[in-house]
Amino acid sequence: MTRDQIQAHLEFFGELGVDGVRLEPEWRLPATTPAIEPEPERVELAEQDQLVQIFTSASEALQALQVEIGPQCTRCKLHTLGRKQVVFGVGSPNADLMFVGEAPGADEDIQGEPFVGRAGQLLTKIIEAIGMKREDVYIANVIKCRPPGNRNPEPDEVDQCEPFLFRQIDAIKPKVIVALGKFAAQSLLRTNDPITRIRGREYTYRNAILMPTYHPAYLLRNPASKREVWEDMKRVRSILSADQ
């Protein structure tokens, strides 16, 4: 890491309210993928037509799901509204921590990976702030294609795409899901409560703990809210550490 990168990280931690970096081994979370792979776990996923497929690993289940969706999905109208490609998800199939956003943006639509623009770079720093790496977690969106002009996804688009997110969650089996921003949190929790009310609270969701927090794009516009997100992420770190 270069001097400039180190300085940027320290400045970011300062904005979060972190007054130092601890080096004790117990502070750092271990990578979620062990060096020696355990015997593959059988993962059962309910198909949309109520059939059941059995896979030998989460990785295999995710690969099959990605093939099923296809590189140029036509299930909703977004494929006619300018999107370039499907943005499936990225990260460890064995992740204990999963982040769910709203939908791909312009950078994501071009690169085919969620959270790679300015908001994504901030998310990577947030992940690093709790002692993890981007490749340790899994990152996805409620819908897989970019809405025109980055508008909110519409109900018919969510109806078509959300079941694929559920199957990603059921394959990965994360311990904690962080819903990034109002849209993702309200969609997953089926609520109209504002993000300011539900942010930082813990919910049981598909055998995981779901915690809504502010979207990184919101933090870029409102840097003062980084401290609240830092409090949320410290709680996430505590939950994950308790299960080690």
Residue, then its C-alpha position, 0 to 999 in steps of 0.5 A: m500500500t502506498r503512502d497516499q493510500i495509507q493517508a487516505h485510509l487514515e483520513f477516512f477512519g478519522e471521519l468515522g470517529v476511529d481514534g486509532v487502529r488496534l493490532e491485537p489478533e482478536w480484533r481482526l475477523p478471520a477470512t470467511t473462506p478457510a485455507i482448507e475447504p471443508e467437505p461440501e455442504r448440500v445446499e437446497l434451493a427452492e426453484q420458482d416453479q417449486l421444484v428443488q435442486i440440490f447442489t454440493s456447494a454454495s459456489e455451485a448453486l450461485q453458478a447455476l443461478q447465474v447461468e439460469i438468469g443469463p447474461q442478457c435477461t429479458r424477464c422485465k422491461l429493463h432490457t429494453l431501457g438501455r441497460k448494458q448487462v446483468v450485474f449478478g453479484v460478487g464476493s465469497p460464496n461462503a461469506d458470513l457478511m452480505f451487503v445488499g444495495e438497490a440496483p447497479g449504477a452506470d459504472e456497475d452497468i459497464q463493468g458488470e460488478p456491483f459497487v465499483g463506482r465512488a459509492g463502491q469505493l467507499l463501501t470497500k473502505i467501510i469493509e476494511a474498517i471492520g478488519m475485513k476485505r472486499e473478497d471476504v464478503y458478498i455484495a449484490n443488489v435487489i435487482k440486477c440491471r440498471p434502471p434508466g437514469n438510476r431511478n428507483p426500481e419499479p414494482d414489476e421489476v422488483d417482482q421479477c428480480e427479487p426472487f433471484l436475490f432470495r436464492q443468492i441469500d439462501a445459497i450463501k447463508p450469511k450470518v449478517i445482511v447489511a441493507l444499504g439504503k432506503f430502497a433495499a431496506q424497505s424492499l427486504l423488510r416490506t416496510n415504508d418506514p424511513i431509513t432514519r427509523i430502521r437504521g441500526r436496528e436488527y431484524t431476523y431475515r431468512n435465517a440471518i440478522l439483517m441490519p439497515t444502514y445508510h447507502p454509501a452514495y448518501l454518505l458521499r452527500n452527507p459525510a456527517s452520517k459516516r459516524e452512524v454507519w460506523e456505529d452500525m458496522k461496529r455492531v456487525r463486527s461484534i455479531l460476527s466475532a461472537d460467532q467465531 
